[in-house]
């Protein structure tokens, strides 16, 4: 449940030039000023250039992912942690498989078999 004073990230509509001042294509920090429901709030957005602005009846991303919405910071942090974990697992798999290839190559080369020799005969 959102609460008044909570900091969230606001994603404006694509054509909202006022919110996207200074060519900002990133989410905009905002403070919840009124809670209408679990998924609908009023915000005071804080663009990096210019005065704070009001946005009313802003819904959560799950209710309107294509436009005007907000997300909680802990959701962003959780997504970031999942992304980091997936990349670390990818890197571990990549390192492990390159080790296996390298070991197999070393084992093969240690047999002193001339290149081009068929191993099927």
Secondary structure by P-SEA (a helix, b strand, c coil): cccccbbbbbbcccccccccccccccbbbbbbcccccccccccccccccccbbbbcccccccccccccccccaaaaaaaaaaaaaaaaaaaaaaaaaaaaaaaaaaaaaaacccccccccc
